[in-house]
Amino acid sequence: MTYTEIFEHLHQNPELSLEEFETTAFIRKILTEEGIEILDLPLKTGLVARIIGAKSGKKIAFRADMDALPLEEKTNLTYKSKNPGKMHACGHDIHMTVGIETAKILNQKKSELCGEVLFVFQPSEENGKGALEVLKTGVLDEAQAIFSLHSSPLLEVGQVGIKEGAITAAVDLFKIKIRGKGSHGAEPQNGRDPIAASATVISSLQTIVSRNISPTDQALVSVTHIQGGSNWNIIPEEVLLEGTIRTTNPETRAFVSQRLSEIARNTAAAFEEEASVEIENAPPCTNNDRELAGYAWELAQKCGLEPIRPEITMIGEDFAYYQEKLPGIMVWLGVGKTKPLHNPEFSANPRAIEIGAKYFSEMIQKAL
């Protein structure tokens, strides 16, 4: 199959996190037909392939994520999604195809390779847990570096975004429950209104970034879900607030979580109410290795690509879990300027695949 046929098949058949059974089988079939070894690992979905060179050398990994998003596609592509309510709107179909084509190139050069290459086709990136499942298998314990890519609708085909240090944010999820005392809407004096307290909490949380964090730092706090009440004339007993914290360094991450809890609990207490706070840590921020970033930049120029130094984005990316264990770099691959990621009209230009495969095959070969 050509890379275009592979890409279109993957785009037409998206599967959500931990449901990537057909996607896994499809990739396994292609790689097996190419004579590439598939490792036997305890993964529900996803796989790791291995290419061993003829000479001794390093062990390098390449990661491509697999899962789609719960979106109804709204493009006019001839190969648009066949699965209702599911779409590759984050470019993971591009990532997988680049991974497959890179593996093909390097497999044809096995006699020239020094060392070992692991191709990690990782499930469940969108829920931030797939990388942890791969790491649990121990398959990367002896790897010395890991490379990855992310589609960028901000860059033209032929451009790559490369930056040392943080390129995506650490992600935390919070849940605040404010408990008061219900009453008739006409008799608020007989209750303790959690809606009024919630409004003050929401407003006060915005002061964390505007007044507690340095203007030169990067952080955000967003309340994205409010639930409370059942009728127009009843003051409820409880209101639920949910949202996300995004930060780009560990110290700020810890501080914002602590400050959010203090504001929620103390504000509720001022209304003679109680607040419980739960904070769930999702992936940390990506942290591109300085040496690898410099190497990737120079190689991009040698390959005739245009390297761009991108701004930090506050999206999350579980590739960061790998970078906690070994040096790694994520490169933004230009897929043509289109609708944003996670948009039902997102449409990546498949011409980026051949560029990405040639670039990463060179990167891996030289790194070995």
ZAMARGU-4260 file (C-alpha; in steps of 0.2 Angstrom, whole numbers, plus 5000, padded with zeros to 4 digits):
<rodrens>
0) 5000/5000/5000 | 5006/5018/4996 | 5007/5030/5011 | 4992/5039/5004 | 4981/5023/5004
5) 4987/5020/5022 | 4983/5037/5028 | 4966/5037/5020 | 4962/5020/5027 | 4967/5026/5045
10) 4957/5043/5043 | 4941/5033/5037 | 4942/5021/5051 | 4945/5031/5067 | 4944/5023/5084
15) 4943/5031/5102 | 4955/5028/5116 | 4958/5010/5121 | 4946/5005/5107 | 4960/5005/5093
20) 4958/4986/5090 | 4956/4987/5071 | 4969/5001/5069 | 4981/4990/5079 | 4977/4975/5067
25) 4979/4986/5052 | 4996/4992/5057 | 5002/4975/5063 | 4997/4968/5046 | 5007/4981/5036
30) 5023/4979/5047 | 5022/4960/5046 | 5021/4960/5027 | 5037/4971/5027 | 5046/4959/5038
35) 5046/4970/5053 | 5046/4961/5070 | 5031/4965/5082 | 5036/4963/5100 | 5024/4952/5111
40) 5019/4964/5125 | 5004/4965/5137 | 4995/4979/5128 | 4976/4979/5126 | 4978/4990/5110
45) 4993/4997/5101 | 5010/4988/5098 | 5029/4990/5097 | 5039/4985/5082 | 5057/4982/5082
50) 5071/4984/5069 | 5088/4978/5073 | 5103/4984/5063 | 5117/4974/5057 | 5129/4983/5068
55) 5129/4987/5087 | 5124/5004/5093 | 5111/5013/5103 | 5093/5010/5106 | 5081/5023/5099
60) 5062/5024/5100 | 5050/5033/5089 | 5032/5036/5095 | 5016/5038/5085 | 4999/5040/5094
65) 4984/5031/5087 | 4967/5036/5095 | 4954/5048/5087 | 4942/5060/5095 | 4923/5059/5099
70) 4919/5072/5085 | 4907/5071/5070 | 4918/5075/5055 | 4912/5090/5045 | 4925/5090/5030
75) 4921/5087/5012 | 4935/5074/5010 | 4932/5059/4999 | 4940/5049/5013 | 4931/5056/5028
80) 4927/5046/5043 | 4915/5031/5041 | 4913/5030/5060 | 4899/5041/5066 | 4904/5053/5080
85) 4923/5048/5078 | 4936/5058/5069 | 4955/5060/5067 | 4955/5078/5071 | 4972/5079/5080
90) 4982/5072/5066 | 4985/5055/5074 | 4982/5047/5057 | 4997/5057/5050 | 5007/5052/5065
95) 5004/5033/5062 | 5007/5034/5043 | 5024/5044/5046 | 5028/5030/5059 | 5024/5016/5046
100) 5034/5024/5032 | 5049/5028/5043 | 5049/5010/5049 | 5048/5004/5030 | 5063/5015/5026
105) 5074/5010/5040 | 5070/4991/5038 | 5076/4993/5020 | 5093/5000/5027 | 5095/4986/5041
110) 5112/4982/5034 | 5118/5000/5037 | 5110/5002/5054 | 5120/5003/5070 | 5109/4998/5085
115) 5090/4995/5087 | 5075/5005/5083 | 5058/5003/5093 | 5042/5010/5084 | 5029/5013/5098
120) 5012/5014/5090 | 5004/5021/5106 | 4985/5020/5111 | 4975/5032/5121 | 4985/5048/5120
125) 4969/5058/5121 | 4965/5053/5138 | 4983/5055/5144 | 4986/5037/5149 | 4993/5028/5134
130) 5011/5032/5137 | 5010/5026/5155 | 5003/5009/5149 | 5018/5007/5137 | 5031/5012/5150
135) 5023/4999/5162 | 5029/4985/5149 | 5047/4990/5152 | 5050/4990/5133 | 5059/5007/5134
140) 5069/5003/5149 | 5085/5002/5139 | 5081/5015/5126 | 5093/5030/5126 | 5081/5043/5117
145) 5064/5044/5110 | 5057/5055/5095 | 5040/5060/5091 | 5030/5072/5080 | 5013/5082/5082
150) 5004/5088/5067 | 5003/5107/5066 | 4989/5117/5057 | 4999/5133/5060 | 5014/5127/5049
155) 5014/5125/5030 | 5020/5108/5023 | 5039/5109/5023 | 5040/5118/5039 | 5044/5110/5056
160) 5042/5117/5073 | 5057/5114/5085 | 5060/5121/5102 | 5070/5116/5117 | 5062/5115/5134
165) 5043/5115/5137 | 5032/5115/5121 | 5016/5109/5129 | 5008/5112/5146 | 5006/5101/5161
170) 4988/5097/5163 | 4978/5095/5179 | 4959/5092/5181 | 4950/5099/5196 | 4933/5096/5204
175) 4925/5107/5217 | 4909/5103/5226 | 4902/5117/5236 | 4889/5112/5249 | 4877/5124/5257
180) 4859/5122/5263 | 4844/5121/5251 | 4829/5132/5253 | 4814/5140/5243 | 4820/5153/5231
185) 4808/5165/5240 | 4816/5162/5257 | 4835/5163/5254 | 4838/5168/5272 | 4833/5150/5277
190) 4847/5142/5267 | 4865/5145/5262 | 4866/5147/5244 | 4880/5137/5235 | 4876/5146/5219
195) 4881/5163/5226 | 4897/5155/5234 | 4901/5147/5217 | 4900/5163/5208 | 4912/5171/5220
200) 4924/5156/5219 | 4924/5156/5200 | 4928/5175/5200 | 4942/5173/5213 | 4950/5158/5204
205) 4955/5170/5190 | 4966/5180/5202 | 4978/5166/5204 | 4985/5169/5186 | 4982/5188/5187
210) 4989/5191/5204 | 4998/5176/5211 | 5008/5171/5196 | 5023/5181/5188 | 5018/5189/5172
215) 5033/5181/5164 | 5027/5164/5169 | 5013/5154/5160 | 4998/5147/5168 | 4979/5146/5166
220) 4964/5141/5176 | 4948/5138/5167 | 4931/5133/5175 | 4923/5123/5161 | 4908/5114/5169
225) 4895/5121/5181 | 4881/5110/5188 | 4868/5115/5201 | 4850/5117/5204 | 4835/5108/5198
230) 4821/5121/5196 | 4819/5140/5195 | 4812/5143/5212 | 4823/5131/5222 | 4840/5135/5230
235) 4850/5119/5229 | 4861/5111/5242 | 4876/5108/5231 | 4885/5115/5216 | 4898/5106/5206
240) 4912/5115/5197 | 4925/5107/5186 | 4939/5113/5175 | 4958/5113/5171 | 4974/5120/5176
245) 4988/5122/5164 | 5006/5126/5169 | 5023/5125/5161 | 5035/5122/5176 | 5033/5110/5191
250) 5034/5124/5205 | 5020/5134/5197 | 5010/5118/5195 | 5011/5114/5213 | 5007/5132/5219
255) 4992/5134/5208 | 4984/5118/5214 | 4987/5123/5232 | 4980/5141/5229 | 4965/5134/5220
260) 4961/5123/5235 | 4963/5137/5247 | 4952/5149/5238 | 4938/5137/5235 | 4938/5131/5254
265) 4940/5148/5261 | 4928/5157/5250 | 4915/5143/5254 | 4918/5146/5272 | 4915/5164/5271
270) 4897/5160/5265 | 4896/5147/5279 | 4897/5133/5267 | 4909/5119/5264 | 4920/5115/5248
275) 4928/5099/5244 | 4942/5099/5231 | 4949/5085/5220 | 4964/5088/5209 | 4969/5074/5197
280) 4986/5076/5189 | 4987/5072/5170 | 5003/5073/5159 | 5017/5085/5164 | 5023/5097/5152
285) 5034/5091/5137 | 5052/5095/5140 | 5062/5094/5124 | 5080/5089/5127 | 5092/5104/5122
290) 5104/5093/5113 | 5091/5084/5103 | 5082/5100/5099 | 5098/5108/5092 | 5102/5092/5082
295) 5084/5091/5075 | 5085/5110/5070 | 5102/5107/5060 | 5095/5091/5052 | 5079/5100/5046
300) 5090/5113/5037 | 5101/5099/5029 | 5085/5091/5023 | 5079/5106/5015 | 5065/5110/5028
305) 5061/5126/5036 | 5063/5125/5055 | 5052/5137/5065 | 5054/5141/5084 | 5036/5139/5090
310) 5027/5147/5105 | 5022/5136/5120 | 5005/5129/5118 | 4994/5125/5133 | 4987/5109/5126
315) 4992/5093/5135 | 5003/5079/5128 | 5007/5062/5136 | 5023/5061/5127 | 5029/5070/5142
320) 5029/5054/5152 | 5042/5046/5141 | 5053/5062/5143 | 5053/5059/5162 | 5062/5043/5159
325) 5074/5047/5144 | 5079/5061/5133 | 5066/5065/5120 | 5060/5078/5107 | 5043/5081/5100
330) 5043/5090/5083 | 5029/5100/5076 | 5026/5094/5058 | 5018/5106/5046 | 5002/5099/5038
335) 4996/5115/5030 | 4987/5129/5037 | 4969/5123/5041 | 4956/5123/5055 | 4963/5120/5073
340) 4967/5104/5081 | 4951/5095/5088 | 4940/5105/5076 | 4928/5095/5065 | 4934/5103/5050
345) 4953/5100/5053 | 4960/5093/5037 | 4979/5088/5036 | 4988/5088/5020 | 4995/5071/5017
350) 5010/5078/5007 | 5017/5080/5025 | 5019/5061/5027 | 5033/5059/5015 | 5042/5074/5022
355) 5040/5068/5039 | 5046/5050/5035 | 5061/5055/5026 | 5066/5068/5040 | 5063/5055/5055
360) 5072/5041/5046 | 5087/5052/5044 | 5086/5058/5062 | 5085/5040/5069 | 5098/5034/5058
365) 5110/5047/5063 | 5106/5046/5081 | 5110/5028/5081
</rodrens>
